[in-house]
């Protein structure tokens, strides 16, 4: 007689199970940093490198919001950049939402 193995649905989704409880993997919080590049050609080279490796946003002002881990990767590629500072949650949301709408009279 063949023995069948049963896999719980939680285990298929990457959850660890312990008896009656399922334990979700811990989420990591990524610190975002605002950076700029000295000239347009450097910016293009940096974007080509960062694309597909890190998430981020490019603002109209020429600033870039990237994860802190991207700074080390840019330095390893000898791409010059200037760090403006850590990005606040409000700045990140403003980059996603865009400018505030004008009031209707």
Secondary structure, 3 states (H helix, E strand, C coil): CCCCCCCCHHHHCCCEEECCEEECCCCCCCCEEEEECCCHHHHHHHHHHHCCCCCEEECCCCCEEEECHHHHHHHHCCCCCEEEEECCHHHHHHHHHCCCCCCCC
